[in-house]
Amino acid sequence: MCVICRQRFSKSELTRYVRIMNGSDKLVPDLTGRAPGRGFYLCANEACKVKMAAFGAARKKRRG
């Protein structure tokens, strides 16, 4: 399920994002699906990608 639009997609249609483990606050796509830590899934919709920057839960998960 995309965390922005809340629509259900198959896992192959979603991109998982995680916070990189070097102490920065940067979110990166987890293309392998095996990166450590909590992640969230985002669909390929361009509007969802734009809204991701202001997504409150993403900021909360980035803190760890």
C-alpha angles and dihedrals in degrees: 000000000000110000092217107045095021092223119144119242134166113269091250090061094054131076118220117219125198137174112255114245099234095092097262123121095234121130117214132184113257101218094176095048090225105094114128122252136037118317139180133216128239129187124230093255109126092219090057091051090053092049092048091079091064096037108129097204090054090058091048093051091047089063089063 
